Amino acid sequence: MTGNKYALISSQSFAPRFKWFTGSLVCLVLFSVTPGTSKASDELNLELNGQPYTTELIDDYNGKCEQFVRDSGYKVGQNTKPDGGFFYIATGTGTINSPVGGPQYASKRWVAYEKALIQAKRSMVEYMALEVERRTSFEMLPPQDQEELKVNTSSEELKEIKHYEDTRDLNSAWVKSLELLNRDLDKELAKTDPKKDEPPAKSLDEVVEVHKELGSERYKNTTKLGAMHRLSGVRILYMADKSPKNGKGEICVATIYSNKLKRIADAMSTKDLSLMPATSPGEPVDSFIPDKNTNEGRLTLVNKMGVDVRADDQGNFWLISYGQAGPEKEGSKISRNKAKRLAETRAYDSLRAYIGENLSSTTFADTEEVSKAYQGDVPDFDELVEVLNDKTESVMDRMDVTGAERSDMIGLRHPTSGNEVWVAVYQWSSSTIAGSKVMSRDINTPPKPRTNTSTSSSTPTAKKKSSSGYEGGAAGGTKLNTF
């Protein structure tokens, strides 16, 4: 914290002249309210002119996701299943740092989603492992001596003093004549100057006289937070987008973790499907992804980001990952192709984060208040400075996600801004892993020479192979069989 007046009471200048002392002051106040003391009762009711005090809630978009959690029958924080198992839900909010409809609005929505997601994950990590360090102090300081005040005189006051010092060269009569003329002109100009409440100080002694102190107070609080933990199996429960016609938008997310989700992540990362937990059958795989051919489905797809987990009608788990991006220049094929590839990359990115990540959070918060009173006719000096340095970082090593396949690449327009939004949809399950292994084995198997039992010299015609893939998926599942 800097400031001309605050510099006058820097802790360094006082440190050599102070000794700490200890003492205690205990003040015990007893209140006794009897049925006859109606006056005390009225005061406790906090009424003003016969009207009770009122206050209002501030609209915070994170409440949208919290309300969804409550409407689903759960709560933000730790929840318990009927079988005794637990799951944890956390929320977060990110600002879309662009006017609605501005350039790259679709990609900036993705950044806002990522900010909201990492805030929600930070809540989970701090719930599991958080260390807090705190230091606080309060000092009542005596006035500074005159020499200290002179040393710490502000640059503005020094300029005023220098203005009255005669440093001009008057060795020649010509210069003196000009000086007399200049002084007369200065007098005339001075008449047009705005009136000041007090004349400026003309010397350091005057500065000291004006800034003589009665004393000062200094409060300081420093808090450090640190948390680090591994996360695995965290998926999106709900996401909402607020994009007003004017101003900036917001994204809020609700994330969920459970032991079942972690076991699914472990099975997919190790390719050991025996680790996959059992679950009751859900819906057919084709129903997972919203229908892009309906307006309702398209509106849902606009708000699909990150990974969801669903169980199909055979009891198999599917990871559905949604990545989004928008072109830098709409209408440009090059920009559109880049946006599509970015959307694919972000879908892979979300799958990797679901498998596992090491997340660390560090926070430094510093609050300092300085208050000074002066003997001279100078307003009291009061200053409060709050500093916050907050960083959350996720680190993920390289890991195999073989078998994830693209289900669809969907181009949409945002319902409010009209910006292009490209949504890449990827599916990953035990069946796609098995299929990728078969395909890899086939491609890497060298051809075997064919035994020619015929006298014909004609080359046999190669057989054409067909390929197929899955299309479907959904996000935001709230049924217990999905986590």
C-alpha positions in Angstrom: 0.0 0.0 0.0 1.4 3.4 -1.0 0.4 6.9 -0.3 2.1 10.2 0.6 0.5 10.4 4.0 0.6 6.7 4.7 4.3 6.7 4.0 4.7 8.9 7.1 3.8 6.0 9.4 5.6 3.1 7.7 6.2 0.3 10.1 9.9 0.5 9.4 10.2 4.0 10.8 8.5 3.0 14.0 10.0 -0.4 14.6 13.1 0.7 16.4 11.2 2.9 18.8 8.6 0.4 20.1 8.5 -2.4 22.6 5.6 -4.7 22.8 3.8 -5.0 26.1 1.1 -7.4 27.2 -2.0 -6.6 29.2 -5.6 -7.5 29.5 -8.8 -5.7 29.8 -11.9 -7.6 30.6 -15.2 -5.9 30.3 -18.2 -7.8 31.5 -21.6 -6.3 30.7 -24.7 -8.0 32.1 -28.2 -7.4 30.7 -31.3 -8.2 32.6 -34.6 -8.0 30.8 -37.8 -8.4 32.7 -41.3 -8.4 31.5 -41.7 -4.7 32.6 -38.8 -3.4 30.5 -40.7 -2.7 27.3 -38.2 -0.1 26.3 -35.3 -2.6 26.1 -37.6 -4.9 24.2 -38.4 -2.2 21.6 -34.7 -1.5 21.1 -34.0 -5.2 20.5 -36.7 -5.2 17.8 -34.5 -2.8 15.8 -37.4 -0.6 14.8 -37.0 2.9 13.3 -39.9 5.3 13.3 -42.2 2.4 13.8 -40.9 0.5 10.8 -38.7 -2.6 11.1 -35.4 -2.7 9.1 -35.5 -4.5 5.8 -32.8 -5.9 3.5 -32.7 -7.5 0.1 -30.9 -10.4 -1.5 -28.4 -9.5 -4.3 -29.1 -11.4 -7.5 -26.2 -13.8 -8.0 -26.3 -16.1 -11.1 -24.7 -18.9 -9.1 -28.0 -19.2 -7.4 -29.5 -20.6 -10.6 -27.3 -23.7 -10.3 -27.9 -24.0 -6.6 -31.6 -23.9 -7.2 -31.4 -26.7 -9.7 -29.6 -28.8 -7.1 -32.3 -28.2 -4.6 -35.0 -28.8 -7.1 -33.4 -32.2 -7.8 -33.8 -33.2 -4.2 -30.1 -32.7 -3.3 -28.0 -29.9 -1.6 -24.8 -28.2 -2.4 -22.1 -30.0 -0.4 -22.2 -33.6 0.9 -25.3 -35.8 0.2 -26.1 -39.3 1.3 -27.7 -42.0 -0.8 -30.4 -44.4 0.6 -27.8 -47.1 0.7 -25.4 -45.0 2.8 -23.1 -44.0 0.1 -22.3 -40.3 -0.3 -21.8 -37.9 -3.1 -20.6 -34.3 -3.2 -22.0 -31.4 -5.2 -20.2 -28.0 -5.8 -21.1 -25.0 -7.9 -19.2 -22.1 -9.5 -19.8 -19.1 -11.8 -17.7 -17.5 -14.5 -18.2 -14.2 -16.3 -18.2 -14.1 -20.2 -15.7 -11.3 -20.8 -17.2 -10.0 -24.0 -20.4 -8.1 -24.9 -23.1 -10.5 -25.9 -22.7 -11.0 -29.7 -19.1 -9.8 -29.7 -16.3 -11.4 -31.6 -15.5 -15.0 -30.5 -18.4 -14.9 -28.1 -18.9 -18.7 -28.4 -15.3 -19.4 -27.4 -15.4 -16.9 -24.6 -18.5 -18.7 -23.3 -16.2 -21.8 -23.1 -13.6 -19.9 -21.1 -16.3 -18.7 -18.7 -17.5 -22.3 -18.3 -13.9 -23.4 -17.5 -13.6 -20.7 -14.9 -16.8 -21.7 -13.3 -15.8 -25.4 -13.4 -12.4 -24.8 -11.7 -14.1 -22.8 -9.0 -16.4 -25.6 -8.3 -13.5 -28.1 -8.2 -11.6 -25.8 -5.9 -14.5 -26.1 -3.5 -14.2 -29.8 -3.5 -10.5 -29.8 -2.9 -10.8 -27.3 -0.1 -13.5 -29.5 1.5 -11.0 -32.4 1.5 -7.7 -30.8 2.3 -7.4 -27.1 3.4 -4.7 -25.4 5.4 -5.2 -21.9 6.8 -2.5 -19.5 8.1 -3.5 -16.2 9.7 -1.7 -13.2 11.2 -3.4 -10.1 12.6 -2.2 -7.1 14.5 -3.4 -3.7 15.8 -1.1 -0.9 16.7 -1.6 2.5 18.3 1.3 4.6 17.2 2.7 7.9 18.5 3.3 11.0 16.3 6.4 11.1 14.1 9.1 13.5 15.0 9.9 16.5 12.9 12.8 15.0 11.0 10.8 12.0 9.9 8.0 14.3 8.7 10.6 16.3 6.7 12.0 13.2 5.1 8.6 11.9 4.1 7.2 15.2 2.8 5.1 14.6 -0.3 6.4 15.5 -3.7 3.4 17.8 -4.3 4.3 19.9 -1.2 8.0 20.0 -2.1 7.0 21.5 -5.5 5.0 24.2 -3.7 8.0 25.0 -1.5 10.4 25.1 -4.5 8.0 27.6 -6.1 8.9 30.2 -3.5 12.7 29.6 -3.6 14.6 32.2 -5.6 16.9 30.2 -7.8 16.9 32.5 -10.9 20.1 34.1 -12.3 20.1 37.9 -11.6 23.7 38.8 -12.5 22.7 41.1 -15.3 20.5 44.2 -15.2 18.8 42.9 -18.3 17.7 39.8 -16.5 16.6 41.9 -13.5 14.5 44.1 -15.7 12.8 41.1 -17.2 12.4 39.7 -13.7 10.5 42.8 -12.6 8.3 42.6 -15.6 7.7 38.9 -15.0 6.8 39.6 -11.4 4.2 42.2 -12.4 2.7 39.7 -14.8 2.7 37.0 -12.1 0.7 39.4 -9.9 -1.8 40.0 -12.6 -2.1 36.2 -13.3 -2.4 35.5 -9.6 -5.6 37.6 -9.5 -7.2 35.0 -11.8 -6.2 32.0 -9.8 -9.0 30.1 -8.0 -9.2 30.9 -4.3 -7.7 28.4 -2.0 -8.9 27.6 1.5 -5.4 27.7 2.8 -2.2 29.1 1.4 0.4 26.5 0.4 3.3 25.9 2.7 6.4 27.9 1.9 9.0 25.9 3.9 9.5 22.4 5.4 8.9 23.9 8.9 5.4 25.0 7.8 4.7 21.5 6.4 5.8 20.0 9.7 3.6 22.4 11.7 0.5 21.6 9.6 1.1 17.9 9.8 1.8 17.5 13.4 0.1 14.3 14.5 -1.9 13.4 17.6 -1.3 9.7 16.8 -2.4 6.9 14.5 -3.9 3.5 14.4 -2.9 0.6 12.1 -4.8 -2.7 11.7 -3.4 -5.5 9.5 -4.7 -9.0 8.7 -3.0 -11.5 6.4 -4.5 -14.9 5.6 -3.1 -17.6 3.5 -5.1 -20.6 2.2 -3.5 -23.7 0.6 -5.2 -26.8 -0.7 -4.0 -29.7 -3.0 -5.7 -32.9 -3.8 -6.3 -35.4 -6.7 -9.7 -35.3 -8.3 -11.1 -38.1 -10.3 -14.6 -38.8 -11.6 -16.0 -35.3 -11.3 -18.7 -34.6 -13.9 -21.1 -31.9 -14.9 -24.5 -32.2 -13.2 -26.0 -29.0 -14.6 -24.9 -25.9 -16.5 -26.8 -22.6 -17.2 -26.0 -19.7 -19.5 -27.2 -16.1 -18.9 -26.7 -14.0 -22.0 -28.6 -10.7 -21.8 -29.2 -8.6 -24.9 -27.0 -5.9 -23.4 -23.9 -6.3 -21.2 -21.9 -9.3 -20.3 -23.2 -12.8 -19.7 -22.4 -15.5 -17.1 -22.1 -19.3 -16.9 -22.8 -21.3 -13.8 -22.1 -25.0 -13.3 -23.0 -27.7 -10.8 -20.5 -30.6 -10.5 -20.9 -33.9 -8.8 -18.5 -36.5 -7.4 -19.1 -40.0 -6.0 -17.2 -43.2 -5.5 -19.1 -44.8 -8.4 -18.0 -42.0 -10.7 -14.4 -42.5 -9.6 -14.5 -46.3 -10.2 -15.8 -45.6 -13.7 -12.9 -43.2 -14.3 -10.4 -45.8 -13.0 -11.9 -48.5 -15.2 -11.7 -46.3 -18.3 -8.2 -45.0 -17.6 -6.7 -48.5 -16.9 -8.8 -50.2 -19.7 -9.6 -52.8 -17.0 -13.3 -53.2 -17.3 -13.5 -55.5 -14.3 -13.2 -52.4 -12.2 -16.4 -51.0 -13.7 -19.2 -50.8 -11.1 -22.5 -52.5 -11.6 -25.6 -50.4 -12.1 -29.3 -50.7 -13.0 -30.2 -50.3 -16.7 -31.0 -46.8 -17.9 -32.1 -45.5 -21.3 -31.1 -46.6 -24.8 -27.8 -45.1 -26.0 -29.5 -43.3 -28.9 -31.4 -41.2 -26.4 -28.3 -39.7 -24.7 -27.7 -36.7 -27.0 -30.4 -34.1 -27.5 -32.0 -34.2 -30.9 -30.4 -31.5 -33.1 -33.4 -31.7 -35.5 -35.7 -30.1 -32.9 -35.6 -26.6 -31.4 -35.8 -28.0 -27.9 -32.8 -30.3 -28.6 -30.8 -27.4 -30.1 -31.4 -25.1 -27.2 -30.2 -27.9 -24.9 -27.1 -28.5 -27.0 -26.1 -24.8 -26.8 -25.6 -25.4 -23.0 -23.8 -28.7 -23.2 -20.2 -28.5 -22.1 -17.9 -31.0 -20.3 -18.5 -34.7 -19.4 -21.6 -36.5 -18.4 -22.0 -40.1 -17.4 -25.0 -42.2 -18.4 -26.0 -45.9 -18.1 -27.6 -47.4 -21.2 -30.4 -50.0 -21.3 -27.8 -52.8 -21.0 -26.3 -51.4 -17.8 -23.1 -50.2 -19.6 -21.6 -46.8 -18.6 -21.0 -44.2 -21.3 -18.9 -41.0 -21.0 -20.4 -38.2 -23.1 -18.1 -35.2 -23.6 -19.1 -31.9 -25.2 -16.6 -29.4 -26.5 -17.6 -26.0 -27.9 -15.9 -23.2 -29.9 -16.7 -20.4 -32.2 -14.9 -19.0 -35.3 -12.8 -15.9 -35.0 -14.4 -14.6 -38.3 -17.9 -15.9 -39.0 -18.4 -16.9 -42.6 -14.7 -17.8 -43.1 -14.2 -21.5 -43.9 -10.7 -21.4 -42.4 -12.0 -19.9 -39.1 -14.8 -22.4 -39.1 -12.5 -25.4 -39.5 -10.3 -24.0 -36.7 -13.4 -23.7 -34.5 -14.4 -27.3 -35.2 -11.0 -28.6 -34.3 -10.9 -26.5 -31.1 -14.3 -28.0 -30.2 -12.9 -31.5 -30.7 -9.8 -30.7 -28.6 -11.9 -29.4 -25.8 -14.1 -32.5 -25.8 -10.9 -34.6 -25.3 -9.7 -32.2 -22.7 -12.8 -32.8 -20.6 -12.5 -36.5 -20.9 -8.9 -36.3 -19.6 -9.9 -34.1 -16.7 -12.7 -36.6 -15.8 -10.2 -39.5 -15.6 -8.0 -37.6 -13.0 -6.3 -34.3 -12.3 -4.1 -32.8 -9.6 -5.7 -29.6 -8.5 -4.0 -27.0 -6.2 -5.3 -23.8 -4.8 -3.4 -21.0 -3.1 -5.0 -17.8 -1.7 -3.3 -14.7 -0.2 -5.6 -12.1 1.4 -4.3 -9.0 3.0 -6.3 -6.2 4.7 -4.7 -3.1 6.1 -6.3 0.0 7.6 -4.4 3.1 8.6 -6.0 6.1 10.4 -4.3 9.3 11.5 -5.3 12.4 13.4 -3.5 15.7 13.1 -3.0 18.7 15.5 -3.2 21.1 12.6 -6.2 22.0 10.5 -5.8 19.0 8.3 -8.5 16.4 7.6 -8.0 13.0 9.3 -6.4 10.4 7.1 -8.2 7.1 6.8 -7.3 4.4 4.2 -8.3 0.8 3.8 -6.6 -1.4 1.2 -7.7 -5.0 0.5 -5.5 -7.3 -1.6 -6.5 -10.7 -2.9 -4.3 -13.0 -4.9 -6.2 -16.2 -5.7 -4.9 -19.0 -8.0 -6.2 -22.4 -8.8 -4.3 -24.7 -11.0 -5.0 -28.1 -12.5 -2.2 -30.4 -13.8 -2.7 -33.5 -15.8 0.0 -35.8 -17.2 -0.3 -37.4 -20.6 -2.7 -40.3 -20.6 -4.3 -42.7 -23.1 -7.9 -42.1 -24.0 -8.0 -44.6 -26.8 -11.5 -45.5 -28.0 -13.2 -42.2 -27.6 -15.1 -41.6 -30.8 -16.8 -38.5 -32.3 -20.5 -39.0 -32.3 -21.4 -35.7 -34.0 -20.2 -32.2 -35.0 -23.1 -29.8 -34.7 -23.2 -26.2 -35.9 -25.7 -23.9 -34.1 -26.4 -20.2 -33.6 -26.7 -18.9 -30.1 -30.3 -17.9 -29.4 -29.5 -14.5 -28.0 -26.3 -13.3 -29.7 -26.7 -15.2 -33.1 -23.0 -16.3 -32.9 -21.9 -19.5 -34.5 -21.4 -22.3 -31.9 -19.8 -25.6 -33.0 -20.4 -28.5 -30.6 -18.2 -31.6 -30.8 -19.8 -34.7 -29.2 -17.6 -37.6 -28.2 -18.6 -40.9 -26.7 -16.4 -43.3 -24.7 -17.5 -46.6 -23.3 -16.3 -50.2 -22.8 -17.7 -51.1 -26.2 -15.8 -48.3 -28.0 -12.6 -49.3 -26.2 -13.1 -52.9 -27.3 -13.8 -51.7 -30.8 -10.6 -49.6 -31.0 -8.5 -52.5 -29.8 -9.9 -54.7 -32.6 -9.3 -52.0 -35.2 -5.8 -51.4 -34.0 -5.0 -55.1 -34.1 -6.3 -55.4 -37.6 -4.4 -52.4 -38.9 -1.1 -53.5 -37.3 -1.4 -57.1 -38.5 0.9 -57.5 -41.5 -0.6 -59.1 -44.6 0.0 -62.9 -45.1 1.1 -64.1 -48.5 -1.7 -66.0 -50.2 -1.1 -69.5 -51.5 -1.9 -69.6 -55.2 -3.8 -72.8 -55.9 -5.1 -71.5 -59.2 -3.5 -71.2 -62.6 -5.2 -67.9 -63.1 -3.0 -64.9 -63.0 -5.8 -62.5 -62.2 -5.5 -60.4 -58.9 -8.4 -61.0 -56.5 -10.6 -58.0 -55.9 -10.2 -56.4 -52.4 -13.2 -56.5 -50.3 -14.6 -53.1 -49.1 -15.1 -52.6 -45.4 -17.9 -50.5 -43.9 -17.6 -48.4 -40.8 -20.3 -47.4 -38.4 -20.5 -45.2 -35.3 -22.8 -44.3 -32.5 -24.9 -41.1 -32.4 -26.6 -40.2 -29.1 -26.1 -39.1 -25.6 -27.4 -36.7 -23.0 -26.0 -34.7 -20.1 -27.3 -33.5 -16.8 -28.5 -36.9 -15.5 -29.8 -36.7 -11.9 -30.8 -40.4 -11.4 -28.9 -42.3 -8.7 -27.9 -45.0 -11.1 -25.6 -42.6 -12.9 -23.5 -41.8 -9.9 
